[in-house]
Amino acid sequence: MAGYSGIVCNRISDGLFGVGLGNSTQKYLWIPEPQNDFIFSIIAEELGFVGCVVVILLFVIFVWRGIVISMKAPDMFGSLVAVRNNINCRFASYY
């Protein structure tokens, strides 16, 4: 990895379960916007690998439920609205 994200990721070595919820030290001086852009790195430090896997699985379940809802919509308009909302949520969580 190159750049600032690589430097931040090299500092994180908190193991399988992390340092504990609310015990992150990087959010005070090392990460410029911990509440916005680098929220996943804070989650990774506090909750560890297990917490990261849980967060990613929750996003996958959320997207899957959006797909199921759009397929079960009673009409075409409802289906298209559900698909569009699902796409918006998907892009917001990825980027």
N, C-alpha and C positions, 0 to 999 in steps of 0.2 A: 504494500500500500504506500502511496505517496501522499504528501501533503499533510495538512493539519489533522485530518481524521486518522491517518496512520499513526501519528504521534500519540493521539489520545487513546487509540486502541492498544497501543503497546504498553500504556500505563495500566490498563485494566487487566488484573490477574487475580480475580476474586474467587475463582473456583466454581464449583457446582452450584452453590446456593447463595453466593454473594456476601456482602458485608452486613446486610440487614436493611429493612425498609427505613429510609430516612437517614441512614448513616453514610451517605456518599460524601466523599471529600472533594471530588473533582468539580462539583457544581459550584463551589465557592470561588476558585481561582483559575482553574485550568480550562473550563469550557466557557466560551463567550456568551452563548444564549442557551442555558440548560432547560429553560421552560418552553422553548420553541423548537429549534432545529436539532438539538442533540438529546431529545427526550429518551430515545432508545438507548443511548450510551449510559444515561443515568439509570435506567431500568436494568441494564446489563450489569452495572456495578453493584447496585443495591440487591437485586434478586438473583444474579448469577445466570448460569446457563439454563437452569430449570425455569426461571422466570421468563427468560427470552423465548424459550420454546412454548411456554403457556401463552404469552402474548401473541406470538405468531399463529398458534392454533386458534386462538379466539378470533383473530382476523380472518382466518380461513373459514371458520364456522359461520362468521357473520356474512361473508361473501356467499357461502353455500346456501344459507337461509334466504338471502336475497334472490338467488337464482330459483330456488324452490317457490318462493312467493310469486315471482314473475311468471313462472310456468303455471301456477294455479290461479292466476287472475281470471275473473269471469269474462272479460272482454279484451279486445286488442289494445284499447287505450290504457286500461289498467296495467296490462302487461308491459307496454312501452314505458309507462311512468315508473314502474318498479325496476325495469332494466336500467333506465337512466339514473335513478337514485342509487342503484347498486354500483353502476360504473363510477358515479361521483364519489361514493364512499371508498371504492376500491382505489381510485387514483389518489385520493386524499391520504389513504393509509400507506401507499407505496412511495409517494414522492413527497 
